[in-house]
Amino acid sequence: MAVAPGAIDAPRSPTTRACPPSGWRRCGRGSWRNTPLGRLGEAPEEVARVITSLAAPDAGFLTGAVVPVDGGALVT
């Protein structure tokens, strides 16, 4: 099992470092604007929730999958 995060809003990420201090929401650069959700992921909470779900007993029969956590970037 693997989790594949997409662009995440983290202080040290290249995506947010390229933006002004006012934040990425005002930054005109980045492929995140083209995702269906139109935003970056909120780290680490959104990725952690997916990992927690995959570790739960209800996911016990799920094997060998790569789960993208990318706001739909792979489908656009």
Secondary structure, 3 states (H helix, E strand, C coil): CEEEECCEECCCCHHHHCCCCCCHHHCCCCHHHHCCCCCCEECCHHHHHHHHHHHCHHHCCCCCCEEEECCCHHHC
